[in-house]
């Protein structure tokens, strides 16, 4: 597979580094394109891949990651298909740009996948939702999942649910950072040093998330395993319920999803 990247910023670099690290593609088979020299240099250093200034360098690529700003996606895609020797698979992470707009820009000369990753992809712990365009084939889903999944979790959904992906996993890291910060504040209030409280809170969240993913148990089952009768955990949980943590998180995801819908119109 020859992999091209349009936009050598943090996300493009993270995906390529992950794909190379996991063996999805070899560094020698990757070309990153960006008009900014500093971005190209950083990409080359981080991945060991080739770089170029012009999209024409991607003419022979089988798969292209479209990592531009949303307002630049259509023009970049149009330029790509104008120089491509075949119909490439294009995986777009341009936020909010829908399949219809991408397919119109490609004029039927590319198979399109639209993806919504999140920022923890930069440390290999991302969560991405993706959906398939009209010309995309079954094998393209596996390719997209391999590349997106090389930096975390990748889940295929219908496009109508991409706003929900945005509201949950796209915006979700901010909710979790707030949660970690609040946990750390509680630790400081109880007497812990700030640095220790932050590390303990972050590791606790990371470990609990790993338990959900690695055991396959429902979060409620894992919660009950920690909660002994009359103990410390149930006292804390009762306070969280009293102050509406569960409802607040549900409404946060709903509000972010609704805003994603509004921004996409």
SULCORJO-V754992 format. One record per residue. N is the residue number from 1. PSI is psi in whole degrees, -180 to 180 (NA if undefined). Layout:
BEGIN
n=N psi=PSI
n=N psi=PSI
END
This chain:
BEGIN
n=1 psi=132
n=2 psi=118
n=3 psi=127
n=4 psi=153
n=5 psi=125
n=6 psi=107
n=7 psi=101
n=8 psi=37
n=9 psi=-161
n=10 psi=-44
n=11 psi=-44
n=12 psi=-43
n=13 psi=-42
n=14 psi=-44
n=15 psi=-42
n=16 psi=-44
n=17 psi=-41
n=18 psi=-42
n=19 psi=-38
n=20 psi=-46
n=21 psi=-38
n=22 psi=-2
n=23 psi=10
n=24 psi=-35
n=25 psi=154
n=26 psi=148
n=27 psi=-35
n=28 psi=-16
n=29 psi=17
n=30 psi=137
n=31 psi=126
n=32 psi=135
n=33 psi=132
n=34 psi=139
n=35 psi=-15
n=36 psi=121
n=37 psi=-41
n=38 psi=-39
n=39 psi=-41
n=40 psi=-43
n=41 psi=-43
n=42 psi=-41
n=43 psi=-46
n=44 psi=-41
n=45 psi=-41
n=46 psi=-29
n=47 psi=-24
n=48 psi=9
n=49 psi=168
n=50 psi=158
n=51 psi=157
n=52 psi=163
n=53 psi=-29
n=54 psi=145
n=55 psi=-24
n=56 psi=-21
n=57 psi=-14
n=58 psi=13
n=59 psi=-33
n=60 psi=7
n=61 psi=138
n=62 psi=-37
n=63 psi=137
n=64 psi=127
n=65 psi=122
n=66 psi=102
n=67 psi=35
n=68 psi=173
n=69 psi=149
n=70 psi=-41
n=71 psi=-15
n=72 psi=-5
n=73 psi=-45
n=74 psi=-46
n=75 psi=-42
n=76 psi=-41
n=77 psi=-41
n=78 psi=-42
n=79 psi=-41
n=80 psi=-50
n=81 psi=-23
n=82 psi=-28
n=83 psi=-12
n=84 psi=142
n=85 psi=-16
n=86 psi=-173
n=87 psi=101
n=88 psi=160
n=89 psi=123
n=90 psi=122
n=91 psi=109
n=92 psi=130
n=93 psi=19
n=94 psi=113
n=95 psi=128
n=96 psi=-7
n=97 psi=116
n=98 psi=164
n=99 psi=-41
n=100 psi=-42
n=101 psi=-39
n=102 psi=-42
n=103 psi=-34
n=104 psi=-42
n=105 psi=-33
n=106 psi=-15
n=107 psi=41
n=108 psi=11
n=109 psi=20
n=110 psi=150
n=111 psi=128
n=112 psi=136
n=113 psi=131
n=114 psi=130
n=115 psi=151
n=116 psi=94
n=117 psi=177
n=118 psi=170
n=119 psi=-28
n=120 psi=-6
n=121 psi=-27
n=122 psi=-22
n=123 psi=21
n=124 psi=16
n=125 psi=36
n=126 psi=169
n=127 psi=118
n=128 psi=139
n=129 psi=145
n=130 psi=156
n=131 psi=156
n=132 psi=140
n=133 psi=174
n=134 psi=-33
n=135 psi=-7
n=136 psi=145
n=137 psi=168
n=138 psi=-40
n=139 psi=-26
n=140 psi=-32
n=141 psi=-43
n=142 psi=-39
n=143 psi=-47
n=144 psi=-42
n=145 psi=-36
n=146 psi=-42
n=147 psi=-50
n=148 psi=-37
n=149 psi=-10
n=150 psi=-13
n=151 psi=29
n=152 psi=-139
n=153 psi=139
n=154 psi=128
n=155 psi=127
n=156 psi=132
n=157 psi=160
n=158 psi=153
n=159 psi=-31
n=160 psi=-16
n=161 psi=4
n=162 psi=-30
n=163 psi=-34
n=164 psi=-38
n=165 psi=-43
n=166 psi=-45
n=167 psi=-31
n=168 psi=-72
n=169 psi=-27
n=170 psi=-49
n=171 psi=-17
n=172 psi=-38
n=173 psi=-36
n=174 psi=-38
n=175 psi=-41
n=176 psi=-38
n=177 psi=-41
n=178 psi=-40
n=179 psi=-45
n=180 psi=-44
n=181 psi=-42
n=182 psi=-41
n=183 psi=-44
n=184 psi=-40
n=185 psi=-41
n=186 psi=-41
n=187 psi=-40
n=188 psi=-42
n=189 psi=-33
n=190 psi=-3
n=191 psi=-5
n=192 psi=152
n=193 psi=146
n=194 psi=-49
n=195 psi=-42
n=196 psi=-40
n=197 psi=-42
n=198 psi=-45
n=199 psi=-44
n=200 psi=-42
n=201 psi=-47
n=202 psi=-44
n=203 psi=-36
n=204 psi=-44
n=205 psi=-45
n=206 psi=-47
n=207 psi=-41
n=208 psi=-41
n=209 psi=-41
n=210 psi=-37
n=211 psi=-42
n=212 psi=-48
n=213 psi=-39
n=214 psi=-28
n=215 psi=-25
n=216 psi=3
n=217 psi=150
n=218 psi=142
n=219 psi=-34
n=220 psi=-35
n=221 psi=-45
n=222 psi=-38
n=223 psi=-46
n=224 psi=-28
n=225 psi=-26
n=226 psi=-16
n=227 psi=100
n=228 psi=153
n=229 psi=128
n=230 psi=16
n=231 psi=-170
n=232 psi=-39
n=233 psi=-44
n=234 psi=-30
n=235 psi=-42
n=236 psi=-42
n=237 psi=-38
n=238 psi=-39
n=239 psi=-41
n=240 psi=-42
n=241 psi=-39
n=242 psi=-37
n=243 psi=5
n=244 psi=32
n=245 psi=-47
n=246 psi=-48
n=247 psi=-40
n=248 psi=-41
n=249 psi=-41
n=250 psi=-45
n=251 psi=-31
n=252 psi=-46
n=253 psi=-42
n=254 psi=-44
n=255 psi=-42
n=256 psi=-38
n=257 psi=-45
n=258 psi=-40
n=259 psi=-36
n=260 psi=-40
n=261 psi=-45
n=262 psi=-42
n=263 psi=-25
n=264 psi=-7
n=265 psi=NA
END
